[in-house]
């Protein structure tokens, strides 16, 4: 198993807050895999040449390319993509520049994770801003209620317009989208902006010669089969970013396909 990170576990290790998934649980699963004889090669940026001699290859690279809104100011210091923000929090065990006044853009569970992380790390003022209604948000309502219980504010129907500051974030501007707030303006004084609007796929051609979709994800069927019989895939790089449970299920389906492929005699 190849992983370019120094520690195995992927998004479980680097992208999910400890309050949701303690590292000890992840380490236990990694140890169980090692106990089965699986060899880990960590800190390795993988290319096609590294997998050329294998009879079958499973690609579960996930979605790690940061995604920022197409607005002015995203190049200022203090602007983070969600996965980078959560990774810093996880690796530093909370001892990082999380900001005092934090705004999180997005309406999914990752947005809530970022906001909760900022609050638990000591941020004084944390607010989630989402461009649609709360009813339209993809995040779990229980998670939103937890955020509210921590004193995290939630503002809806406001779309990001620009981030302003002199080298460093100082404020963020929003525009009302619909209803009573349509066309209205909102400016928040903040020192940190976290963009939790999804992640993108990195260039998969570096690893596998397989068909990809318009978003760069790998095209695979329900059993993890791609258009290249040697390569199988599953998880976020195929489904566009869903749950860990779904990724595990897709990995198991692909494993069954790999076993069938090898038993038939890989070419």
N, C-alpha and C positions, 0 to 999 in steps of 0.2 A: 504494500500500500504506500503510494507516494503522496506526500503533502508538503506544500511549499512553506507552511508555517512550522515554527519550532516545536509546536505541541500539537498532538493529534486531536481530532474532535470537530474540526471545522466550525460551523456556526454555533454548535453546542458549547464549544470552548470559548469562542471569541465574540459571539453575537447575541447570546441570551443572558440576561442579567442573573446573577447568583440567587436573587430572591425568588426567581422562577425556576431555575435549574442549578442547584449547587454543583460546583466543580467536582466534588467527591463522587457524585453519581456518574458523571461523564468518565472520570478516571477509572471507576469500577468496570464500566463497559469496555474501555480500552484495554484494561488488564485482562479481561475475559477473552478478548480477541487475541491478545498476545499469547494467552494460555493455550489457544487452539493451534498455535504455530504460525500465526500471521506475522509477517515481518514488516515493520514500519521503516520507511526511509523519509525522515523529516528534514525540513529546511531545503527542499529540493524543488526547483522550478522545472516542471516536467515538459519534455518535448516529445515529438513522435519517435525520435531516435531511442528514447528511454523505454518505450513500450513495443518496439519493433520485434523483439524476440519472444514476446508473449503470445500464446495461442488465442487468448481472449482478453479483452480489456473492458472494464466498467468505468464509465466517466460520471462522477458525481461531484462536479466542481462547484455547484451552487451558483449564486449570483453575488458577485463581490464588487462589480463596477459601481462606483458611487454615482448617484443621480441627484442633480441639483436643479431647482426651477430656473427657467430661462428668463431671469430678471437681473437688473443691475445690482452689483454689490456682492455677488456670491464669491468673489475673489478676496474679500476682506478677511483679516484674521478674526477668528471667533465664529466662522461659519463652518459647520460640519455636515457631512452626510451621516445618516443614522448609524450605519455599520462602523464608521470610523469613531464616532462618539462612544458607542457601546464598547468597542474594542479597547479604547483607551481606559474606560472605566473598569473594564474587566482585568486588563493586564496590570494596571496600577493599583488595583484593589481600592478604587475610590479616590486615590491621591493624585488627582489630575486637575487641570484648569477647567472645571465644569461650568464656571460662570456664576455670578450672583443673580442676574436677571436673565432668565432663559426662556426663549420662545421656541416651541416645537411645531413644525409645520407638518400636518398629516392627520389622518383619521383612522389609522389601523392600530393593531396591537403593538407594532414596533414603535409608533409614535408615543403610545402610553408608556412603553418600557423606557424610552429616552427621558420622558418627563419625570417618571418615578425615580429613575436613576439620578437625575439632576437634584431632585428634592431630597432623596435619601443621602446624597453626598454633601448636602449642606447649602444648596442654592436657596436664596431668600425668596425669590419670586419666580414661579414657573407657570407658564401658560401654554396650552395647546390651542392652535388656531387651525381650523379646518374650513375648506372652501365650500363644503356642502352642509346639509343639516346633520344632526347627530344620528337621526334615524337612517340616513343614507351611508353613514360611516361603516367601513368594513370591520372595525374593531369590536371586540366583545363588550357588551354593556356592563358586565360585571367588572371588567378592567377599568372602564371609565368611572364607575362608581368608586372603585378603590382610589383612583387618582383624585377624585373630588374629596374623598375622605382625608387625603393628605394635604388638602389646601391648594391643590393644583387647579387653576382656572381653565375653563374650556369656552372658546369663542367660535361660533360657527358662521357659515355664510360669508366669510371674509377671505378673499383670495390675495396671495402675496403680490405686491407691486414692485417693491424695491427695498434693498438693504442699504443703509447709509452710514458713513463714518469716515474718519480720517486715518486710513490704514487699518483701523480696528472697528469692529461693529459698535455703533452707538445707538441705532434705532432701526426699526423696520416699519414700512408702510404697507397698508392693506386697503383693498377696495371691496365694498359690499357687492355681492353677486346677485341676489334676488330678494323678493319680498320687501319688507319694510326697510331693509338696509341697503337695497340696490343703489349703487352709485355713491354711497356714503364712504367716508374715509376714516381710517384708524391708524394711529401712529403709536407704537410701543417703544419706550426706552428700554433697550436690552443691551447686554454685552456678549450674548451668545445666541446663535441661531442654529438649530438642529433641523435638518431637512429629512423627514421620514416619509418620503413620497415614493418609495420603492427602490429596488436595486436593479442593475442591468447585468447582462451577460458579457463576459470577456471573450476575446477571440478564441474560439474553440479549435481553429485550424492548427494551432500550435501543438495540440495534443492528438487530435483525431481528424481523419478525413471523412467527415460525416455531413449529412444534409442538415442545415440549420434554418430556422424561420426568420421572419423579417425583424425580430427583436434580438436575433443572435443566439437564441436557445436551440438546443439539439432536438431534432424531430425523432421521436421514438414511439413505438406502439405500447399497448398496455403491459406487454411482457418485456419492455426495455429494449426491444430490437430496433436498430437503426438501419439505414440503407447500406451500411458496410457491415457484412456478417460478422466480422471480428470484433466490432465495437458495440457495446451495450451502454445504456444510460438511464438515469432516473434522478428523482429529486427536483430541486428548484430549477436546475438547468434545463429540465424538460417541461415541468408543469408551470413554470413562470413564477414560482414562489408561493408555496402553500404551507402546510404544517409539517412538523417533524414526523408525526405519525404517518402521514401520507408518503413522505420521502422514504421512510423505513419500509413501508409496504411495497413501494416501487422498487426498492433495492432487493427485496426478497423475490419479487417477481422476476427481476432481471437475473438474479442468481440461479433461479430455476431454469431460465432460458440458456444461461451459460453452461450449466451442467448438461442439458440436452444437446447443446451444440458440440461440446467436447466429446460426449459419448458417441455421437455420430461420426466423429473424426474431423477435427478442425483442419482446414486446408492451410 
